[in-house]
Amino acid sequence: MREILKMIVVLAVITGVSGLLLAGVNEGTREQRKRQILQFVKGPAVEDVLRGASNNPLNDVKELPVASGEAGGEAGAGVVDIFPGYKDGKLWAVALEDSGKGFGGDVGVIVGIDVESDELLGIGITTSKETPGLGSRVAEPSFRANFKGLALDTPVKVVADGGPVDAISGATISSRAVCAAVNDAVAFYLRNKTKILEVAGGEM
């Protein structure tokens, strides 16, 4: 009996120490991991949708505090990254990320918005597990071009649902997932426009 209790105590100590070490490593690498995600996952899409900005939106990224799970499909995220684009020293556009449920999982989408005209500048795909050659084609320029110039006051839908977006043949679910992500991002932007513009800054 004493041997069993001794083993339980030893296991409890090992488990506790391991948990503390893992928590420490997680906290210590948090900023590094975020920088890597910004540069290699979100970066290419942000740079594409905010092409023409006089600044580097990745370097100027701002954090907007939000209610848990309000945007980006991440419960408990606490903040949403706002990427500002400037022209002639003034805020021209912002980009933010949201996601939609695709065939293989969440499809992450960066959505660029012209803050003056309230139109979509374009979209970029950040994460996707969609079927290669089918759903994965939502990342192709020909599909993404469907969104450029669309007004924010009308929900984005594929043609089959009465909208202007030509769905990828054989990948309607993936196409709808992108539309859902865009609509969620736009809704978040419109609900929080004043805060977003304040955080992004009116001049540079």
N, C-alpha and C positions, 0 to 999 in steps of 0.2 A: 504493500500500500504506500509506504514511504517513498519507494522508488518511483511509483506512478506519479505521486504528487510532485516529486523532484523534477520529473520529466515535464510535467505540465508547467511548472514555474519557469524552467529553462526555455521551453517553447514560447511561453508568454513574453519573456524578456527579449528573446530573439525577434519575435514578431513586432514587438513595440519599437525596438531599436531600428529594425528594417523600415518600418513605417515612417519613423522620424527622418531617416536618411533619405527615403524617397521623396518625402514632402520637401525636404531641404533642397534636393537636386531640382525638383520641379519648380520651386520658387526661384532658385538661383539662375535657372536657364530660361525663365519666362520671357524676359526682354529679348534675349538672343533668338528664341524660337519665333517671337512675333516679327522681328526684323527679317528673318528668313522667309516667313510666309508673305510678308509685304513685298519683298524683293522678287521672289521666285514664283509665287502663286498668284497674288493679286497684281503685282507690278506690271507684267506685260499687258494685261487687260486694261488697267487704269491708263497706262501710257497710250494705248490705242484709242480709247474713247475720248481722252482729253488731248488728242494730238492737236498741236497748234498753240497750246498754252505756253506762255513765256517763262513759266516757272517749272520746277520739278514737283509734280503733285505728290510723289512718294515722300520726298523730303519734308513737304509742308503738311502732311496728313494731320488731321485734328481728330480728337476723340469727343464724341457727343454722348453724355450720360443718358441712359434710357432705362425704362422699366424692364424688368427681367423678361426675356423672350420676346420683346417688342419687335425686333428686326433681325434680319440675318439668319433666322432659323436656329439661333443658338440660345437656348434657355439659360438664363443666368449670366449672359455675356456682360451685361452692365454698361457697355459702351458700344457705339457704332463708329467705325472709321469713316470720316468724311474727307475725301480727297478734293482739294480746291484747285481750280485752274484759273489763272489770271491772264488778262490781256490788257496792255496799256496801263498797267498798274492797278486795274480794278478786277474784282471777281467776275469772271465770265461764266464759269460752269462748276458743277460739283459732280462727283461720282461716289456711289456707295454700293455695297454688295447686299444681295438677298438671295434666296434659293427657292426652288420649286421641286416638287416630288416628280422625279422621272421614272422611267421603266426600271433602271438599275439602282436607283437611290436619288439623293439630293443632287440637283444641278445648281452649282453656284454661278451667279451672274453679277457682273459689275455693270451698273447702269449709269450712263452719263447724262446729265441734265443741263440744258442751257437755262441759267437762272433769269435771263432777261425775257426770252421768248416763251418760256415754259414749254419747251419741246425736248424730245429725246435727241441727244447727240449721237447715241449709238450704244451698243452693248458689247460685253466681252465675257467669255466663259472662263471661270476660274477652276472649278472642279466638276468632274463628270465621270460616272461609271456606266454611261450608256453604251449600248451595243456598238462595237466597232463597225464602221461602214454604214450604219443606220442612224441610231440616236446620237452617236458621236459627231455626226455632221452638223449639229447645231452650232458647232464652233467655227464652221466655214464662213468666210466673208459673205458669200451669196445669201445665206440665211440671215446673218446678222444685219445685213443691209436693209432688211424689211422694217427695222425699227427706227431707222434714222429719220428725224423730222416729224415723228408722230407727236401729236398734242397730248399733254398730260391729263386733259379733262375727259378723255374717252378711254375706257378700259381696252387693253390690247388683247386681241383674240386671233386665232387662226381663221382662215377663210371658211372652213367648215362650220365654225361657230359664229359666223357673221362678221368677222374682223378682216383686217387688211394683210395679215401675215400668212405667207405661203408656207404651209407646213412641209417638213421634210417627208418625202414619199416613204411610206412604211415606218415612219417614226412620229406619228401624231402625238403620242404620249409625251415624248421628249420635247416636241415643239410646244405643246401646251404647258409643260413644266417651265420652260423659259418665259413664256407669256405670264405665267403666274408669278414668277420671281420679279419680272419687270413691274407688274401691277402692284405687288407688295412694296417694292422699293419706292415707286411713285407715290403710293398712298402714304407711306412713312414720310416721304419728303414733304408732301402737301400738308400733312398734319403738323409737321415740325419745321416748316419753312423758315419762320422767324428765327428760331433757335439755330438752325443750320447756317443761315446767312450770317448770324452773329458770330458763331464759332469759326466759320470759314474766313471771315473778315472781308470787309468791303473794299479795302485798298491794300496795296502791297508796295 
